[in-house]
Amino acid sequence: MTANDSPAGTFALLRSFPRSVQLLVLNQYGVNTGFYMLVPYLSMHLTGNLGLSLTITGLVLGVRTLSQQGLFLIGGTAADRLGPHRVIIAGCALRSVGFAVFAVGTSVPLLLLASVLSGLAGALFNPAVRSYIAVAEPRRRAEAFAVFNVFAQAGALSGPLIGSALLTVDFRTVAVAAAAVFAALTLAQLRFLPSHPVDRAETTVLRGWGAVLADRRFVLFTVTMLGMFALQTQMYLVYPVLAGRITDWSGAVAVLFLSTTVFGLLAQVRLTRWFDRHTSRGTAITAGLMLMGAAFVVALPVLWGEPSHGAGRIALTLAPLLLSALILEAGILIAQPFVMELIPAYGASNISGTLFGMFYLVSGVAAAGGNALIGYGLDLGNGWPGALVCVALAWGSATGIWLLHRRGLLADQAGART
């Protein structure tokens, strides 16, 4: 690893971006820290502390996800028309309120309100943040999104650790602390995040959406990338299920999460820079998707393994699953920054929020459907149909991106080799 690819080099790279991008990268660390302080422990609170049924708990959690995924387009469009800085600030403020309601809410209506508010918050600031970065750093978008991912992963690592420590007091302390994180982020952005110039919209919202959907290249790119987003969530579905089948050690899932997160922190910038210098965008995304599919080929032998006991046997049994998870993470690290780079390149800067919003809306729906299909496959036999669905989704997307690349249908990113 060179000095430029070390953690110190990542901070040096961060300092090379405009101050607004630096602030938003640090903001994303705070966003993920606050989010993962609370959300991993929410279901335990609902079923344990509040005594809610699994049906109601699933409803509360599902409403939060639906509120976020279903409203991404609204958030992206608002960023284009109101300015992404306003939408980012509003999103963080709403998340603070939503988490505060989780701290005091004990009735189902209040819990549903908290879920809606926290989900809407994500729908607002997620596309707005990406739109702001894409416009503020148009020529080094891939590197900017790589650093953004590093700090997001760091937040996803520190959040659960802080949350688990605070949980020794009680869940209310966790929720209040998470709400305070988002309140602090809101105040910091009010004070330091520069306003973003907004061109006056020349069409109605519906016509703007129609224009985006009429862009054949953008639609093809979005549909082709559905496999990537379906597989990105499998660290929360496939790997915990497989880990539970092959070992009775409760720490197995934690090992998988920790290993992939640390790998991401160490490798993200290095991988992005290497592929930026040596390959085209289409080749990089294709390679990432191929690796994501290969990860589940590596996982196939695990499905026929017997549950292991004892430290030595657990280590041997878990090793191929850990290798699979690291390969999946490597594929994501390679593809994702270049995907984020190309999304806003399909239109003018004044519709970048709408492009991100539409992309994430379609991807969220596809991820939900993909999870259902993969989960159904895991329930069949010893689960091999679910793994094959993952392989098919990844390699199908890889084939599609390669064809778009060969036919010149990928967006032309300024300063990038397409």
Secondary structure, 3 states (H helix, E strand, C coil): CCHHHCHHHHHHHHHCCCHHHHHHHHHHHHHHHHHHHHHHHHHHHHHHHCCCCHHHHHHHHHHHHHHHHHCHHHHHHHHHHHCHHHHHHHHHHHHHHHHHHHHHCCCHHHHHHHHHHHHHHHHHHHHHHHHHHHHHCCCCHHHHHHHHHHHHHHHHHHHHHHHHHHCCCCHHHHHHHHHHHHHHHHHHHHHHCCCCCCCCCCCCHHHHHHHHHCCHHHHHHHHHCHHHHHHHHHHHCHHHHHHHHHECCCCHHHHHHHHHHHHHHHHHHHHHHHHHHHCCHHHHHHHHHHHHHHHHHHHHHHHHCCCECCHHHHHHHHHHHHHHHHHHHHHHHHHHHHHHHHHHHHCCHHHHHHHHHHHHHHHHHHHHHHHHHHHHHHHCCCCHHHHHHHHHHHHHHHHHHHHHHHCCCCCCCCCCCC
